[in-house]
Amino acid sequence: MRRREALRRRLGGADQQSSGRLRRRERLRVVANEAVGPYALIRVERGALDPGIPGQFFMLEAPGRPLPRPMSLCQAPRGELAFLLEAVGPGTRALATVEPGDEIYVFGPLGNGYRLDVEKPLLVGGGIGVAPFPYLSQQLGGPPAILGFRSEWHAEAAELVPNAQVVVEPTFVTELLSGEGDVFACGPEPMLEAVRELAPHAQLAWEAPMACGYGACYGCSVEIDGVLQRLCVAGPVLEAA
């Protein structure tokens, strides 16, 4: 009983620490659901939530589904939080159907974000991996970006990121990556592995299935330096080396 009550309090909105920032769970009203190519940009009222550090994530309630879904913060305009998602499974499809006026629970910010104290930032992203870059770019003052997509339709998301050079398959972002600059990367795992080879000091945002977002369920365990660790706690942003 005590364990259930403690878990209920943790999920119910009590302030907690994540990378030195307050995190909490709130039920927020959807402001807009905008199409960006094949993606959906979901805007919700910010409430008392802190937008956190670029690269951190939030757990968003998927209407009608038992588990929330982890989403990087895409934009943080005054009074709002915005999340870019691709409807690829039952959870993200449910989130993609929300309408203005609907309310969903949002929990965060969670995990570890990007380290911003670099001299020459370069953003490198692929597909829906561009999701954290608008907010990251804003915090870094609009650095150059290299973004790759599977089609021109998907590449419409590049409009959210200033100073972006865009490539479409069969051209890959690594063909434009010289190894110079302080790389911030997010995208599919093969792209991240290729970036790691070219830029061993890059900061990479990895993905794994997450059910809770704060390390209780161990659903996001991945091997890091030969040891299984919870990505939601150790990451999701990791040093390439």
C-alpha positions in Angstrom: 0.0 0.0 0.0 2.8 2.4 0.9 4.6 1.7 -2.4 1.4 2.3 -4.4 0.8 5.5 -2.6 4.3 6.7 -3.1 4.0 5.9 -6.8 0.7 7.7 -7.0 2.2 10.9 -5.5 5.2 10.8 -7.9 2.8 10.6 -10.9 0.3 13.0 -9.5 2.2 16.3 -9.9 4.7 16.7 -7.0 7.8 18.8 -8.0 10.9 16.8 -8.5 14.4 17.4 -9.8 15.6 16.5 -13.3 19.0 17.9 -14.4 18.6 20.6 -11.7 15.2 21.7 -12.9 11.7 21.2 -11.5 9.6 18.6 -13.1 5.9 18.1 -12.6 2.8 16.5 -14.2 -0.1 18.7 -15.3 -3.2 18.4 -17.3 -2.8 20.9 -20.1 -5.2 22.3 -22.8 -4.3 21.7 -26.4 -4.0 25.0 -28.2 -3.4 23.8 -31.7 -2.6 20.8 -33.9 -0.7 21.9 -37.0 0.5 19.8 -39.9 4.1 20.2 -40.8 4.6 18.0 -43.9 3.7 14.5 -42.6 4.3 15.5 -39.0 2.0 17.0 -36.4 3.0 20.0 -34.2 1.0 19.8 -31.0 0.8 23.0 -29.0 -0.3 23.0 -25.4 -0.7 25.6 -22.7 2.5 25.7 -20.6 0.9 25.9 -17.2 3.5 25.8 -14.5 5.8 23.5 -16.5 9.4 24.5 -17.0 10.5 24.0 -20.7 13.8 22.6 -19.4 17.1 22.1 -21.3 17.0 21.3 -25.0 17.3 17.6 -25.5 15.3 16.7 -22.4 11.9 15.2 -22.9 8.3 15.1 -21.7 5.9 12.2 -21.3 2.6 13.0 -23.1 -0.6 11.2 -22.4 -1.8 9.3 -25.5 -5.6 9.5 -25.4 -7.1 6.1 -25.1 -3.8 4.4 -24.5 -2.5 3.0 -21.2 1.0 4.5 -21.4 2.3 8.0 -22.3 4.8 8.7 -25.0 8.2 10.4 -24.7 8.5 13.6 -26.8 11.3 16.1 -27.1 10.3 19.7 -26.7 10.2 21.4 -30.1 9.3 25.0 -29.3 8.7 27.0 -26.2 6.9 30.2 -27.2 5.5 32.3 -24.3 2.9 30.4 -22.4 3.1 27.3 -24.6 5.0 24.1 -25.2 5.1 22.5 -28.6 5.9 18.9 -29.6 6.6 17.6 -33.1 5.6 14.0 -33.7 5.2 11.4 -36.4 2.2 9.1 -36.2 3.9 5.7 -36.5 2.2 3.6 -33.9 -1.0 3.5 -31.8 0.3 6.0 -29.2 1.6 8.6 -31.6 -1.5 8.2 -33.8 -3.7 8.9 -30.8 -1.7 12.0 -30.0 -1.9 13.2 -33.6 -5.7 13.3 -33.4 -5.9 15.7 -30.5 -7.9 18.9 -31.2 -7.8 22.4 -29.7 -9.7 22.4 -26.4 -8.7 18.8 -25.6 -6.7 18.2 -22.4 -3.8 15.8 -21.9 -1.4 15.1 -19.1 2.2 16.3 -19.6 5.0 15.2 -17.3 8.5 16.8 -17.4 11.1 17.9 -18.2 12.9 14.6 -17.8 16.3 13.2 -18.5 19.5 14.9 -19.5 19.7 17.4 -22.3 22.4 18.9 -24.5 25.4 20.7 -23.0 25.2 24.2 -24.5 28.6 25.6 -23.5 30.3 25.0 -26.9 32.2 27.3 -29.2 31.1 26.2 -32.7 27.7 24.4 -32.6 26.4 22.5 -35.6 23.0 20.7 -35.5 22.8 17.4 -37.4 19.4 15.8 -37.7 17.5 13.1 -39.6 13.7 12.8 -40.1 11.7 13.3 -36.9 15.0 13.7 -35.2 14.7 17.4 -36.0 12.1 17.7 -33.2 14.3 19.2 -30.5 16.2 21.5 -32.9 14.0 24.5 -33.1 14.2 25.0 -29.3 17.9 24.0 -29.3 18.6 26.5 -32.1 16.9 29.3 -30.3 19.0 28.6 -27.2 22.2 28.6 -29.2 21.5 31.7 -31.2 20.6 30.1 -34.6 23.7 28.0 -35.5 24.0 26.2 -38.8 22.2 22.9 -39.3 22.4 19.9 -41.6 19.1 18.1 -41.9 18.2 15.0 -43.8 14.8 13.6 -44.9 13.4 10.7 -46.9 11.3 13.0 -49.2 10.6 16.6 -50.0 7.3 16.3 -48.1 9.1 15.3 -44.9 11.7 18.0 -45.5 9.0 20.7 -44.9 9.9 20.3 -41.2 13.2 22.0 -42.0 11.3 25.3 -42.0 11.2 25.1 -38.2 15.0 25.2 -38.0 16.8 28.4 -39.1 20.1 28.3 -41.1 19.5 24.7 -42.2 21.1 23.0 -45.2 18.7 20.2 -46.3 19.4 16.9 -48.1 16.9 14.3 -49.3 17.6 10.6 -49.7 19.7 9.1 -51.3 21.9 11.9 -50.0 22.8 11.6 -46.3 23.7 14.2 -43.8 27.1 12.5 -43.2 28.1 13.4 -46.7 28.1 17.1 -45.7 29.7 16.5 -42.3 33.4 17.4 -42.2 34.0 16.5 -38.6 34.5 20.2 -37.6 32.4 22.0 -35.1 30.6 20.9 -32.0 28.0 18.5 -33.2 24.5 18.1 -31.7 22.8 15.2 -33.4 19.4 13.6 -33.2 17.9 11.0 -35.6 17.7 7.3 -36.5 20.2 5.0 -34.9 22.2 4.3 -38.1 22.6 8.0 -38.6 23.8 8.5 -35.1 26.3 5.7 -35.4 27.7 7.3 -38.6 27.9 10.7 -37.0 29.8 9.1 -34.0 32.4 7.8 -36.4 33.0 11.2 -37.9 32.6 13.4 -34.8 33.7 11.4 -31.7 32.9 14.4 -29.4 29.4 14.9 -30.7 26.4 15.0 -28.4 23.9 12.4 -29.5 20.2 12.1 -28.5 19.2 8.5 -28.5 15.8 6.8 -28.4 14.4 3.8 -26.6 10.9 2.7 -25.6 9.9 4.5 -22.3 6.9 3.8 -20.1 7.6 6.0 -17.1 10.3 8.5 -18.0 12.1 8.6 -14.7 13.8 5.2 -14.2 11.1 3.2 -12.4 10.1 0.7 -15.1 13.6 -0.2 -16.7 11.8 -0.4 -20.0 14.4 1.8 -21.7 17.5 -0.1 -20.6 20.3 0.1 -23.2 23.9 -0.9 -23.2 26.2 2.1 -22.5 30.0 1.4 -22.2 29.2 -2.3 -21.8 26.7 -1.7 -18.9 22.9 -1.8 -19.1 21.6 1.6 -18.1 18.3 3.3 -18.1 18.3 5.8 -21.0 15.7 8.1 -19.4 18.1 8.6 -16.5 21.6 8.3 -18.2 20.4 10.2 -21.3 18.7 10.6 -23.7 21.7 12.8 -24.7 25.0 11.0 -24.5 28.5 11.9 -25.5 29.4 10.0 -28.7 32.7 8.8 -27.3 
